[in-house]
Amino acid sequence: MNNKRLGSQGENIVRAHLVRLGWRILESNFRCSSGEMDLIAEEQGASPVLVFVEVKTRRDHSHGGPIEAVDTRKQRRLAEVARAYLGRRGGGGEEPECRFDVAEVEIGADGLASVTLRRAAFASSQG
């Protein structure tokens, strides 16, 4: 399986996982000039939270754990994408509470997947 197909499979697994948790998926593969955000979702609760989700899928740890791929440079790019999304969304001046999560998908040799959701995995370095 190539990396692109593996990544798509991971995103589908995470999307289904978040829906089972009661989250509402707002966007999949949101693209702008700064890059792409895998998933943008709303975590339901007393005060809904807008969550920007980066999905990292691995079959083994030969390239490190999934979260290790979200380095400082990647975090800055994801923050830029989030700002672009918020700008397009037009919240009427009142921004929702936002968070950056990293969803790690590990697919075992048996083909079974496990998902670890790293909530608030990093914070935007700017506003």
C-alpha atoms as an extended CHARMM CRD file, in Angstrom:
* protein
*
       127  EXT
         1         1  MET       CA              0.0000000000        0.0000000000        0.0000000000  PROA      1               0.0000000000
         2         2  ASN       CA              1.4560000000        3.3800000000       -0.9570000000  PROA      2               0.0000000000
         3         3  ASN       CA              1.6950000000        6.2980000000        1.4930000000  PROA      3               0.0000000000
         4         4  LYS       CA             -1.1520000000        8.2890000000       -0.0720000000  PROA      4               0.0000000000
         5         5  ARG       CA             -3.5360000000        5.3440000000        0.1560000000  PROA      5               0.0000000000
         6         6  LEU       CA             -2.3880000000        4.5820000000        3.7000000000  PROA      6               0.0000000000
         7         7  GLY       CA             -2.9990000000        8.2260000000        4.6580000000  PROA      7               0.0000000000
         8         8  SER       CA             -6.4880000000        8.2030000000        3.1480000000  PROA      8               0.0000000000
         9         9  GLN       CA             -7.2890000000        4.9820000000        4.9730000000  PROA      9               0.0000000000
        10        10  GLY       CA             -6.1320000000        6.5660000000        8.2470000000  PROA      10              0.0000000000
        11        11  GLU       CA             -8.2570000000        9.6640000000        7.6660000000  PROA      11              0.0000000000
        12        12  ASN       CA            -11.3330000000        7.5080000000        7.0170000000  PROA      12              0.0000000000
        13        13  ILE       CA            -10.6910000000        5.5450000000       10.2210000000  PROA      13              0.0000000000
        14        14  VAL       CA            -10.3300000000        8.7440000000       12.2690000000  PROA      14              0.0000000000
        15        15  ARG       CA            -13.3970000000       10.3440000000       10.6770000000  PROA      15              0.0000000000
        16        16  ALA       CA            -15.5110000000        7.3280000000       11.6960000000  PROA      16              0.0000000000
        17        17  HSD       CA            -13.9270000000        7.3420000000       15.1770000000  PROA      17              0.0000000000
        18        18  LEU       CA            -14.7840000000       11.0150000000       15.7440000000  PROA      18              0.0000000000
        19        19  VAL       CA            -18.3630000000       10.5110000000       14.5530000000  PROA      19              0.0000000000
        20        20  ARG       CA            -18.7040000000        7.6240000000       17.0390000000  PROA      20              0.0000000000
        21        21  LEU       CA            -17.5230000000       10.0400000000       19.7450000000  PROA      21              0.0000000000
        22        22  GLY       CA            -20.3820000000       12.3610000000       18.7720000000  PROA      22              0.0000000000
        23        23  TRP       CA            -18.2890000000       14.9410000000       16.9370000000  PROA      23              0.0000000000
        24        24  ARG       CA            -19.5780000000       16.7370000000       13.8540000000  PROA      24              0.0000000000
        25        25  ILE       CA            -17.2230000000       16.6930000000       10.8520000000  PROA      25              0.0000000000
        26        26  LEU       CA            -17.1920000000       20.1420000000        9.2270000000  PROA      26              0.0000000000
        27        27  GLU       CA            -14.4640000000       19.6730000000        6.6050000000  PROA      27              0.0000000000
        28        28  SER       CA            -12.2660000000       16.9290000000        5.2170000000  PROA      28              0.0000000000
        29        29  ASN       CA             -9.0110000000       17.8030000000        3.4680000000  PROA      29              0.0000000000
        30        30  PHE       CA             -9.5230000000       21.5750000000        3.7270000000  PROA      30              0.0000000000
        31        31  ARG       CA             -7.0110000000       23.2100000000        1.3850000000  PROA      31              0.0000000000
        32        32  CYS       CA             -5.7160000000       26.7450000000        1.0860000000  PROA      32              0.0000000000
        33        33  SER       CA             -2.4870000000       28.3740000000       -0.0810000000  PROA      33              0.0000000000
        34        34  SER       CA             -0.8040000000       27.5280000000        3.2490000000  PROA      34              0.0000000000
        35        35  GLY       CA             -1.4830000000       23.8030000000        3.0340000000  PROA      35              0.0000000000
        36        36  GLU       CA             -4.0960000000       21.2640000000        4.0340000000  PROA      36              0.0000000000
        37        37  MET       CA             -5.9050000000       20.2680000000        7.2210000000  PROA      37              0.0000000000
        38        38  ASP       CA             -6.9790000000       16.6280000000        7.2940000000  PROA      38              0.0000000000
        39        39  LEU       CA            -10.1380000000       17.1350000000        9.3380000000  PROA      39              0.0000000000
        40        40  ILE       CA            -11.9540000000       20.0430000000       10.9200000000  PROA      40              0.0000000000
        41        41  ALA       CA            -14.5620000000       18.9730000000       13.4180000000  PROA      41              0.0000000000
        42        42  GLU       CA            -16.7300000000       20.2680000000       16.1900000000  PROA      42              0.0000000000
        43        43  GLU       CA            -16.5160000000       18.4450000000       19.4960000000  PROA      43              0.0000000000
        44        44  GLN       CA            -19.9420000000       18.6120000000       21.0430000000  PROA      44              0.0000000000
        45        45  GLY       CA            -20.4030000000       19.6460000000       24.6490000000  PROA      45              0.0000000000
        46        46  ALA       CA            -21.7430000000       22.4460000000       26.8180000000  PROA      46              0.0000000000
        47        47  SER       CA            -19.5480000000       24.7630000000       24.7750000000  PROA      47              0.0000000000
        48        48  PRO       CA            -18.6390000000       23.2130000000       21.3980000000  PROA      48              0.0000000000
        49        49  VAL       CA            -14.9470000000       23.2980000000       20.4540000000  PROA      49              0.0000000000
        50        50  LEU       CA            -13.6590000000       23.7030000000       16.9150000000  PROA      50              0.0000000000
        51        51  VAL       CA            -10.9420000000       21.0790000000       16.5030000000  PROA      51              0.0000000000
        52        52  PHE       CA             -8.3140000000       21.0200000000       13.7660000000  PROA      52              0.0000000000
        53        53  VAL       CA             -7.1720000000       17.4230000000       13.3880000000  PROA      53              0.0000000000
        54        54  GLU       CA             -3.9500000000       16.2570000000       11.7550000000  PROA      54              0.0000000000
        55        55  VAL       CA             -4.0230000000       12.5210000000       11.0190000000  PROA      55              0.0000000000
        56        56  LYS       CA             -0.8030000000       10.5050000000       10.9740000000  PROA      56              0.0000000000
        57        57  THR       CA             -0.9180000000        6.8550000000        9.9750000000  PROA      57              0.0000000000
        58        58  ARG       CA              1.8520000000        4.2900000000       10.3860000000  PROA      58              0.0000000000
        59        59  ARG       CA              2.2440000000        0.5770000000        9.8540000000  PROA      59              0.0000000000
        60        60  ASP       CA              5.4460000000        0.4180000000       11.8930000000  PROA      60              0.0000000000
        61        61  HSD       CA              7.7850000000        2.7110000000       13.7830000000  PROA      61              0.0000000000
        62        62  SER       CA             10.6920000000        2.6180000000       11.3290000000  PROA      62              0.0000000000
        63        63  HSD       CA             10.1430000000        6.3540000000       10.7510000000  PROA      63              0.0000000000
        64        64  GLY       CA              9.2520000000        7.1050000000       14.3790000000  PROA      64              0.0000000000
        65        65  GLY       CA              5.8660000000        7.3640000000       16.0160000000  PROA      65              0.0000000000
        66        66  PRO       CA              3.0570000000        9.1600000000       14.2290000000  PROA      66              0.0000000000
        67        67  ILE       CA              3.1100000000       12.2520000000       16.4450000000  PROA      67              0.0000000000
        68        68  GLU       CA              6.8150000000       12.7920000000       15.7670000000  PROA      68              0.0000000000
        69        69  ALA       CA              5.9130000000       13.7600000000       12.1900000000  PROA      69              0.0000000000
        70        70  VAL       CA              4.1300000000       16.8840000000       13.4910000000  PROA      70              0.0000000000
        71        71  ASP       CA              7.2360000000       18.9520000000       14.1500000000  PROA      71              0.0000000000
        72        72  THR       CA              7.3990000000       22.7000000000       14.8180000000  PROA      72              0.0000000000
        73        73  ARG       CA              7.4710000000       23.5490000000       11.1150000000  PROA      73              0.0000000000
        74        74  LYS       CA              4.3810000000       21.4100000000       10.4470000000  PROA      74              0.0000000000
        75        75  GLN       CA              2.6280000000       22.9530000000       13.4660000000  PROA      75              0.0000000000
        76        76  ARG       CA              3.2140000000       26.4750000000       12.1000000000  PROA      76              0.0000000000
        77        77  ARG       CA              1.8110000000       25.4700000000        8.7120000000  PROA      77              0.0000000000
        78        78  LEU       CA             -1.2600000000       23.8840000000       10.3170000000  PROA      78              0.0000000000
        79        79  ALA       CA             -1.8280000000       27.0510000000       12.3700000000  PROA      79              0.0000000000
        80        80  GLU       CA             -1.7560000000       29.0900000000        9.1440000000  PROA      80              0.0000000000
        81        81  VAL       CA             -4.3130000000       26.7600000000        7.5730000000  PROA      81              0.0000000000
        82        82  ALA       CA             -6.5150000000       27.0930000000       10.6760000000  PROA      82              0.0000000000
        83        83  ARG       CA             -6.3510000000       30.8920000000       10.4730000000  PROA      83              0.0000000000
        84        84  ALA       CA             -7.3130000000       30.7400000000        6.7860000000  PROA      84              0.0000000000
        85        85  TYR       CA            -10.2800000000       28.5110000000        7.6330000000  PROA      85              0.0000000000
        86        86  LEU       CA            -11.4360000000       30.8460000000       10.3900000000  PROA      86              0.0000000000
        87        87  GLY       CA            -11.0950000000       33.8110000000        8.0250000000  PROA      87              0.0000000000
        88        88  ARG       CA            -13.2610000000       32.1420000000        5.3860000000  PROA      88              0.0000000000
        89        89  ARG       CA            -15.7510000000       30.9150000000        7.9290000000  PROA      89              0.0000000000
        90        90  GLY       CA            -16.6670000000       34.4250000000        9.0700000000  PROA      90              0.0000000000
        91        91  GLY       CA            -17.7100000000       33.9330000000       12.6720000000  PROA      91              0.0000000000
        92        92  GLY       CA            -19.1620000000       37.4330000000       13.0110000000  PROA      92              0.0000000000
        93        93  GLY       CA            -16.2090000000       38.6210000000       15.0730000000  PROA      93              0.0000000000
        94        94  GLU       CA            -16.6110000000       36.0120000000       17.7910000000  PROA      94              0.0000000000
        95        95  GLU       CA            -14.1520000000       33.1630000000       17.3810000000  PROA      95              0.0000000000
        96        96  PRO       CA            -15.0280000000       29.7700000000       18.8430000000  PROA      96              0.0000000000
        97        97  GLU       CA            -12.7480000000       27.9530000000       21.2330000000  PROA      97              0.0000000000
        98        98  CYS       CA            -10.2400000000       26.1090000000       19.0330000000  PROA      98              0.0000000000
        99        99  ARG       CA             -7.8140000000       23.2580000000       19.5550000000  PROA      99              0.0000000000
       100       100  PHE       CA             -5.2150000000       21.3050000000       17.5630000000  PROA      100             0.0000000000
       101       101  ASP       CA             -5.3680000000       17.5330000000       17.9350000000  PROA      101             0.0000000000
       102       102  VAL       CA             -3.2060000000       14.8670000000       16.3600000000  PROA      102             0.0000000000
       103       103  ALA       CA             -4.8600000000       11.5330000000       15.6110000000  PROA      103             0.0000000000
       104       104  GLU       CA             -2.3750000000        8.6750000000       15.4710000000  PROA      104             0.0000000000
       105       105  VAL       CA             -3.4680000000        5.6270000000       13.5220000000  PROA      105             0.0000000000
       106       106  GLU       CA             -1.3870000000        2.4980000000       13.8190000000  PROA      106             0.0000000000
       107       107  ILE       CA             -2.2070000000       -0.3800000000       11.5150000000  PROA      107             0.0000000000
       108       108  GLY       CA             -0.8840000000       -3.7060000000       12.7070000000  PROA      108             0.0000000000
       109       109  ALA       CA              0.4290000000       -6.5970000000       10.6450000000  PROA      109             0.0000000000
       110       110  ASP       CA             -3.0080000000       -8.1840000000       11.1070000000  PROA      110             0.0000000000
       111       111  GLY       CA             -4.6120000000       -5.1780000000        9.3730000000  PROA      111             0.0000000000
       112       112  LEU       CA             -6.3820000000       -3.9980000000       12.5130000000  PROA      112             0.0000000000
       113       113  ALA       CA             -6.1200000000       -0.2970000000       13.3240000000  PROA      113             0.0000000000
       114       114  SER       CA             -5.8850000000        1.5420000000       16.6180000000  PROA      114             0.0000000000
       115       115  VAL       CA             -6.5180000000        5.2610000000       17.0530000000  PROA      115             0.0000000000
       116       116  THR       CA             -4.9230000000        7.4660000000       19.6920000000  PROA      116             0.0000000000
       117       117  LEU       CA             -6.3360000000       10.9700000000       19.8250000000  PROA      117             0.0000000000
       118       118  ARG       CA             -3.7960000000       13.4340000000       21.2180000000  PROA      118             0.0000000000
       119       119  ARG       CA             -6.0060000000       16.2880000000       22.3490000000  PROA      119             0.0000000000
       120       120  ALA       CA             -4.4130000000       19.7320000000       22.4580000000  PROA      120             0.0000000000
       121       121  ALA       CA             -1.2640000000       18.2300000000       20.9540000000  PROA      121             0.0000000000
       122       122  PHE       CA              0.1490000000       21.6970000000       20.3260000000  PROA      122             0.0000000000
       123       123  ALA       CA             -0.8460000000       25.3420000000       20.4900000000  PROA      123             0.0000000000
       124       124  SER       CA             -0.7010000000       27.9310000000       17.7460000000  PROA      124             0.0000000000
       125       125  SER       CA              2.4040000000       30.0670000000       18.1590000000  PROA      125             0.0000000000
       126       126  GLN       CA              0.4930000000       33.1320000000       16.9550000000  PROA      126             0.0000000000
       127       127  GLY       CA             -2.8420000000       34.6070000000       18.0710000000  PROA      127             0.0000000000
